[in-house]
Amino acid sequence: MALTIGIDIGGTKVAAGVVDEDGKILESLQRPTPADNPELVAGTVAEVVKDLASRHEVEAVGVGAAGFVDETRSIVRFAPNLAWREEPLQRKVAELVGLPVVVENDANATVWGEYRFGAGRGETHVVCVTVGTGIGGGVVLDGALYRGRWGMGGELGHMQTVPEGKLCGCGNLGCWEQYASGNALVAEARRLATADPGRAATLLAIAGGTPEQIDGAEITDAARDGDPVALEAFDWLAGWLAQGLADLAAVLDPGCFIMGGGVSRAADLWLDRVRERYAEKLTGRGHRPLAAIRTAELGPAAGLVGAADLARMP
């Protein structure tokens, strides 16, 4: 059975694993990411590949990187967390490890992993939305990963949802992730708690007494304890998520949305509400099938598994 190595390069760690053709991770390991010196990242990737390859017979390497990867799946054009600019990552890693190497955007690798081995199995048109600090995403259309002409498609979090809205870290105004991400959830809960601390008594008690100390985990705990402000913040988040999914459905018409990322761990607090509101906001509602909305199955391993599987493809 052909084995490949999948790599997931994050801002703090490089995760690697040997993956078989069924998406099973046979061995995995991690190294710190030398984020302050992007020139050392290729060397770190090579170290973990050589370590794993010394114990497994592997055929290729797939690398998932958080950034804009070009149409040839070799150059990282831009990566905000690692300061990569026109980085020839594929060539550098291939020269160091002596194996075929493919580089892919990390969110694209994630949707591919879920499509092949997770919540998207059996589907042909899948949109994956990762809800964390911001919003990431990836698209599979008619069984193929959609990358766009220049390899930079799928940046779902940066759809302009509110014209002249909140300033986004990308430099534009009103991006979807400013209203439907983990950061947005925290900002809304803090706003509500500041406006009416009496309603947020449970949330504030969990957070240490001040709105500025509220974080996502505390909002989740308070919501499960019935705090009305925490519940309202999740309801607000659900509305914005549903709006974005309805907009995506109007363009892409997927059979399935997969919701991943850190906020998906609290899906019991918002997923059903997203489904309800999505049905209300969908263009042509009542006259078209509703896409399934599911939570991701592979968790943080999805990008690694997806990158490894993409390495098998020509």
C-alpha positions in Angstrom: 0.0 0.0 0.0 1.4 3.4 -1.0 2.4 5.6 1.8 2.9 9.4 1.7 3.8 12.0 4.3 1.5 14.9 5.0 2.8 18.2 6.5 0.7 20.9 8.1 2.7 24.1 8.7 1.1 26.4 11.2 2.3 29.5 12.9 3.5 27.7 16.0 4.1 24.0 14.9 4.9 21.8 12.0 2.8 18.6 12.2 3.7 15.6 10.1 2.3 12.2 9.6 2.7 9.0 7.5 -0.7 8.4 5.8 -1.9 5.3 4.0 -4.3 5.2 1.0 -7.3 4.9 3.4 -6.4 8.2 5.1 -5.1 6.4 8.3 -2.2 8.1 10.1 0.4 5.4 10.8 2.8 7.7 12.7 2.9 11.4 13.5 5.2 13.9 15.1 5.6 17.7 15.6 8.3 20.3 15.7 8.1 24.0 16.6 7.7 26.3 13.6 10.7 28.7 13.2 8.2 31.5 12.4 10.7 34.3 13.1 12.9 32.9 10.4 11.0 31.6 7.4 14.2 30.5 5.7 14.4 27.7 8.3 10.9 26.3 7.7 12.0 24.2 4.7 14.7 22.7 6.8 12.3 21.9 9.6 10.0 20.2 7.2 12.9 18.2 5.8 13.9 17.1 9.3 10.5 15.6 10.0 10.2 14.0 6.6 13.6 12.3 7.0 12.7 11.2 10.5 9.5 9.5 9.4 10.9 8.2 6.1 13.6 6.4 8.1 10.9 4.1 9.5 8.4 4.0 6.6 8.7 3.5 2.9 7.1 6.6 1.5 6.6 7.8 -2.1 5.9 11.5 -1.9 5.3 14.5 0.4 2.3 16.8 0.6 2.7 20.2 2.4 -0.2 22.3 3.6 0.8 25.9 4.1 -1.2 28.8 5.4 -0.9 31.3 2.5 -1.5 31.9 -1.2 0.0 29.0 -3.1 0.5 29.5 -6.8 -1.2 27.5 -9.6 1.7 25.1 -10.0 1.4 24.2 -6.3 5.0 25.0 -5.6 5.5 28.7 -4.6 3.9 30.3 -1.6 3.2 33.8 -2.9 2.2 35.3 0.5 1.8 33.9 4.0 1.0 36.5 6.7 2.0 34.4 9.7 5.3 33.2 8.4 6.4 36.3 6.4 6.8 34.2 3.2 6.9 36.2 0.0 7.4 34.3 -3.3 8.8 31.4 -1.3 9.9 28.4 -3.6 8.9 26.0 -0.9 8.3 23.0 -3.1 11.8 23.2 -4.7 13.6 23.7 -1.4 11.9 20.8 0.4 12.3 18.4 -2.7 16.0 19.2 -2.9 16.4 18.4 0.8 14.4 15.2 1.0 14.9 13.6 -2.5 11.2 12.9 -2.9 8.3 14.3 -5.0 6.7 17.2 -3.1 3.4 19.1 -3.6 2.6 22.3 -1.8 -1.1 23.3 -1.2 -2.9 25.9 0.8 -3.7 24.5 4.2 -7.5 25.1 3.9 -7.6 23.4 0.5 -5.8 20.4 2.1 -8.4 20.4 4.9 -11.4 20.3 2.6 -9.7 17.5 0.5 -9.1 15.5 3.6 -12.8 15.8 4.7 -14.0 15.2 1.2 -12.0 12.0 0.8 -12.1 10.5 4.3 -14.4 12.6 6.6 -17.7 14.4 6.6 -17.7 14.8 2.8 -17.5 11.2 1.8 -20.0 10.3 -0.9 -20.5 13.9 -1.9 -19.3 15.5 -5.2 -19.7 19.2 -4.4 -18.4 20.2 -1.0 -17.6 23.5 0.7 -15.6 23.5 3.9 -15.8 26.5 6.2 -13.2 26.6 9.1 -14.4 28.9 11.8 -11.6 29.9 14.2 -9.8 33.1 14.8 -10.9 34.0 11.3 -12.6 32.0 8.6 -10.8 29.7 6.2 -12.3 27.6 3.5 -11.9 25.2 0.6 -14.1 24.0 -2.2 -14.5 20.7 -4.1 -16.6 20.9 -7.2 -17.6 17.8 -9.2 -15.0 15.8 -7.3 -12.1 18.1 -8.0 -10.4 20.6 -5.7 -11.2 24.1 -6.9 -8.1 26.3 -6.8 -9.0 29.1 -9.2 -6.9 30.4 -12.1 -3.9 31.4 -10.0 -4.3 28.9 -7.2 -5.8 31.4 -4.8 -9.5 30.5 -4.8 -11.4 29.5 -1.7 -10.6 32.6 0.5 -14.2 32.5 1.9 -13.6 34.6 5.0 -12.8 37.6 2.8 -16.1 37.9 1.0 -17.3 41.4 1.6 -20.5 40.8 3.6 -21.1 44.3 4.9 -20.1 47.2 2.6 -17.9 49.7 4.4 -18.2 47.5 7.5 -15.6 46.5 10.1 -11.9 46.8 9.2 -10.4 43.3 8.5 -6.8 42.3 8.9 -6.6 41.9 5.2 -7.0 45.6 4.8 -10.6 45.6 3.4 -13.8 46.5 5.1 -16.8 44.2 6.0 -15.2 40.8 5.4 -17.3 37.8 6.5 -14.8 36.7 9.1 -15.3 40.0 11.0 -18.9 38.9 11.7 -18.8 35.1 11.8 -15.5 34.0 13.4 -14.3 33.2 16.9 -12.9 36.7 17.2 -16.3 38.1 16.1 -18.1 36.0 18.7 -15.9 37.3 21.5 -16.3 40.9 20.4 -20.0 40.6 20.3 -20.2 38.9 23.8 -18.0 41.6 25.2 -20.2 44.3 23.7 -23.4 42.8 25.1 -21.8 42.2 28.5 -20.7 45.8 28.7 -24.1 47.1 27.7 -26.0 45.0 30.2 -23.8 43.3 32.8 -26.8 42.2 34.8 -27.9 39.8 31.9 -24.3 38.6 31.6 -23.9 37.7 35.3 -22.9 34.1 34.7 -20.6 34.9 31.8 -18.9 37.7 33.8 -18.4 35.5 36.8 -16.7 32.8 34.7 -14.6 35.5 33.0 -13.3 37.1 36.2 -15.7 40.0 36.4 -14.9 42.2 33.4 -16.0 42.1 29.8 -12.4 42.6 28.6 -11.5 39.2 30.0 -14.1 37.2 28.2 -12.8 34.6 25.7 -14.4 32.0 23.5 -14.1 29.1 26.0 -15.8 31.1 28.7 -18.6 32.1 26.3 -19.2 28.4 25.5 -19.2 27.5 29.2 -21.6 30.3 30.1 -23.9 29.4 27.2 -24.2 25.9 28.4 -25.0 27.2 31.8 -27.9 29.2 30.3 -26.3 32.7 30.4 -28.6 34.9 28.2 -25.8 37.1 26.8 -23.6 34.1 25.8 -26.6 32.5 24.2 -27.4 35.7 22.3 -23.8 35.9 21.1 -24.0 32.4 19.7 -27.4 33.2 18.1 -25.8 36.3 16.5 -22.9 34.2 15.2 -25.3 31.7 13.7 -27.1 34.4 11.8 -24.0 35.6 10.1 -22.7 32.1 9.4 -26.1 31.2 7.8 -26.0 34.4 5.7 -22.5 33.5 4.3 -23.5 29.9 3.6 -26.6 31.1 1.7 -24.5 33.5 -0.4 -22.0 30.7 -1.1 -24.9 28.3 -2.1 -26.1 30.9 -4.6 -22.8 30.8 -6.4 -21.5 27.3 -5.9 -24.7 25.2 -5.2 -22.9 22.5 -3.1 -24.5 19.3 -1.8 -22.7 19.7 1.6 -21.2 22.3 3.8 -18.6 21.1 6.3 -18.1 23.3 9.4 -14.7 22.9 11.0 -12.2 25.0 13.1 -12.1 25.7 16.8 -15.6 27.1 17.0 -17.1 23.9 15.7 -16.3 22.3 19.0 -19.3 24.2 20.3 -21.5 23.3 17.4 -24.2 22.0 19.8 -24.8 25.7 20.6 -25.2 27.0 17.0 -25.3 24.3 14.3 -29.1 23.8 14.4 -29.7 27.5 14.4 -27.4 27.9 11.3 -29.4 25.2 9.5 -32.7 27.0 10.3 -31.5 30.4 9.2 -29.7 29.1 6.2 -33.1 27.6 5.0 -34.7 31.1 5.6 -32.0 33.0 3.7 -31.4 30.7 0.8 -32.1 32.1 -2.7 -35.0 30.2 -4.2 -35.9 28.7 -0.9 -38.7 26.2 -1.1 -37.9 25.4 -4.7 -34.5 23.8 -4.3 -32.8 21.1 -2.2 -31.1 22.2 1.0 -27.4 21.4 1.2 -26.5 19.3 4.2 -24.6 21.3 6.9 -22.3 19.0 9.0 -19.4 19.3 11.4 -16.0 18.1 10.3 -14.9 14.6 11.3 -11.2 14.6 11.1 -10.5 17.5 13.5 -7.0 19.1 13.3 -5.7 16.1 11.4 -7.7 17.0 8.3 -5.1 19.2 6.7 -2.3 16.7 7.2 -4.3 13.8 5.8 -5.5 15.9 2.9 -2.0 17.1 2.0 -0.8 13.5 2.1 -3.5 12.4 -0.3 -2.9 15.2 -2.7 0.7 14.1 -2.9 -0.5 10.9 -4.6 -2.2 12.9 -7.4 -0.4 13.8 -10.7 
